[in-house]
Amino acid sequence: MELSSIVIFTLVLGIIATALVYLSQTFSLKSLTTKAGKPNFLVLGPNNGGKTTLTQRLVEHSLAAVNLDSQSEEDATALKDQQPTKFQTVMTTEPQTYKVPFPIAGTSGMKKQVFNVIDYPGHVSQKNLLLASLRKTLLPTIKGVVVVIDSTWSKAELEQLCANYLIPCLQITESKFGGVNYLFAVNKTDLFNSQSVLKLKTTLEAEINNLLKLAAQNVNTIAENETKSAIEDDDATGITGFHLAAAGSFTFDQLDGNMDFLGGSALNGETFKWEDWMDERVMNPI
């Protein structure tokens, strides 16, 4: 074979190999993007607040009003396998992802979109797992964050909720353009010792304000360094910047995302206000 023929043959093989690699990478990237791009609702909060019970109710009510034949084969299979009887309201160490067709309030003949509803572990030791997932993976696809609050919690328990969940999560979600919408699902409002929704909102604002002021006044303490370490490499403003953005006296109205407080009872099935809130995020994303 002449030298020129060998050169041409080698070039053709190189072009073919390059094209195959490109097509392979493009297909893989598309698959990953599609998988990672599924919209998400996050369900957060400490243990014993009712997160898993709420998630169970969402699945039960959504499956009762969906036509599986109208869903993709993958989603229909996942929904069939997702029986409410398989739920266990016990402490978990890993996030539990459930498929929920929205809007929940729609009729079974209505075309619905299946979302991921992710129930994160409530133990404080799992906080870094939540923050890492929120920061590096989930933020672009979040439709809303549901924070489940036990309406009978004490002031000390609400302070821990603010320190371990609300402030770290808000630092991240407020870094997104327009912020992220939050639903504060005030649970167990049917109990005789429950606090009103308005009182809980006011208490949380006061606790967040106190914690942010304390952090701003002690920027060189170990606690401040740990907070900075937890959000390292993040685009969020950090706890000091978050405090400055609060302009001295924190209220939820100062945030970019909408912060809605609604009462109900997951155990008694009084979840319709919360479901309507999630439906609105699906139907009217802006």
Long-range contacts (C-beta under 8 A, 24 or more apart in sequence): 36-137, 36-141, 37-140, 37-141, 38-114, 38-115, 38-116, 38-141, 39-113, 39-115, 39-116, 39-141, 39-142, 39-143, 39-282, 40-115, 40-116, 40-117, 40-118, 40-138, 40-141, 40-142, 40-143, 41-100, 41-115, 41-116, 41-117, 41-118, 41-142, 41-143, 41-144, 41-145, 41-146, 41-278, 41-281, 42-118, 42-120, 42-134, 42-138, 42-142, 42-144, 42-145, 42-146, 43-117, 43-118, 43-119, 43-120, 43-146, 43-148, 44-120, 44-122, 44-130, 44-145, 44-146, 44-147, 44-148, 44-165, 44-169, 45-122, 45-147, 45-148, 45-149, 45-161, 45-165, 46-122, 46-123, 46-124, 46-157, 46-160, 46-161, 46-164, 46-165, 47-91, 47-122, 47-123, 48-122, 48-150, 49-122, 49-148, 49-149, 49-150, 49-153, 49-187, 50-148, 50-150, 50-185, 50-187, 50-188, 50-266, 50-267, 51-119, 51-120, 51-122, 51-148, 52-87, 52-88, 52-89, 52-92, 52-96, 52-119, 53-89, 53-266, 53-267, 54-146, 54-148, 54-185, 54-187, 54-266, 54-271, 54-274, 55-87, 55-96, 55-98, 55-117, 55-119, 56-84, 56-87, 56-89, 56-266, 57-266, 57-269, 57-271, 58-98, 58-100, 58-104, 58-117, 58-271, 58-275, 58-278, 59-84, 59-87, 59-98, 59-100, 59-117, 60-84, 61-104, 61-271, 61-275, 62-100, 62-101, 62-102, 62-104, 63-101, 65-101, 65-104, 65-105, 65-106, 65-107, 65-108, 66-101, 66-108, 66-112, 67-108, 67-109, 70-109, 70-111, 70-112, 71-101, 71-112, 71-114, 72-114, 75-99, 75-101, 75-114, 78-114, 79-114, 91-121, 91-122, 91-123, 92-119, 92-121, 93-121, 93-123, 93-126, 94-121, 95-119, 95-120, 95-121, 95-129, 95-130, 95-133, 102-278, 102-279, 102-282, 103-279, 103-282, 103-283, 104-275, 104-278, 104-279, 105-272, 105-275, 105-276, 105-279, 106-279, 113-282, 115-143, 115-282, 124-160, 124-164, 127-164, 127-165, 127-168, 128-230, 130-165, 130-169, 131-168, 131-169, 131-172, 131-230, 131-231, 134-169, 134-172, 134-173, 135-172, 135-231, 135-234, 135-236, 139-172, 139-173, 139-175, 139-176, 139-180, 140-176, 142-173, 142-176, 142-180, 143-181, 143-278, 143-281, 143-282, 143-285, 144-180, 144-181, 144-182, 144-183, 144-277, 144-278, 144-281, 145-169, 145-173, 145-180, 145-181, 145-182, 145-183, 146-182, 146-183, 146-185, 146-274, 146-278, 147-182, 147-183, 147-184, 147-185, 148-185, 148-187, 148-266, 149-184, 149-185, 149-186, 149-187, 149-200, 150-187, 150-188, 151-186, 151-187, 151-188, 151-189, 151-191, 151-194, 151-195, 151-197, 151-200, 151-263, 152-188, 152-191, 152-193, 152-194, 152-195, 155-203, 155-207, 158-200, 158-203, 158-204, 158-207, 159-207, 159-211, 161-204, 162-204, 162-207, 162-208, 162-211, 163-211, 166-204, 166-208, 167-208, 167-211, 167-212, 167-239, 167-242, 168-227, 168-230, 168-231, 170-242, 170-255, 171-231, 171-234, 171-236, 171-237, 171-238, 171-239, 171-242, 172-231, 172-234, 172-236, 173-257, 174-236, 174-237, 174-242, 174-245, 174-255, 174-256, 174-257, 175-234, 175-235, 175-236, 175-237, 178-256, 178-257, 179-255, 179-256, 179-257, 179-258, 180-257, 181-257, 181-258, 181-259, 181-260, 181-281, 182-257, 182-258, 182-259, 182-260, 183-260, 183-262, 183-274, 183-277, 183-278, 184-259, 184-260, 184-261, 184-262, 185-262, 185-264, 185-266, 185-274, 186-261, 186-262, 186-263, 186-264, 187-264, 187-265, 187-266, 188-265, 188-266, 188-267, 189-263, 189-264, 189-265, 189-270, 190-265, 190-268, 190-270, 197-261, 197-262, 197-263, 198-261, 200-261, 201-252, 201-261, 204-252, 205-250, 205-251, 205-252, 208-250, 209-246, 209-249, 209-250, 212-239, 212-242, 212-243, 212-246, 212-250, 213-243, 215-239, 215-240, 215-243, 216-240, 216-243, 216-244
